[in-house]
Amino acid sequence: MNDVQKLERQLKAMANERRLLIIKELKKKSNMSVSELADALGTSIFPMSQHLRILRAAEIVIYKRRGRHVTYRLLLPQQQPIKQIIAQL
């Protein structure tokens, strides 16, 4: 995947209000679990997991697993256009 394709994938992943709110929360709190994000945004765990899967596939977030506990955080640094979008949140 070249840089242009990666940027396209990331912009598509971020073209969703809920995913932008997830990024905003992770920007504020650094590491959060699926249930913490779901509680913070007033949604259930299943749709939150689906949004995180899309953000993970676009290489915007990464996760760390410790046993059954999984936390997510923003994957930084990003390409300049993505940095600018995240900075505005």
Buried (B, 14 or more C-beta within 10 A) or exposed (E): EEEEEBBEBBEEBBEEEBBBBBBBBBBEEEEBBBBBBBBBBEBEEEEBBEBBEBBBEBBBBEBEEEEEEBBBBBBEEBEEEBEEBBEEE
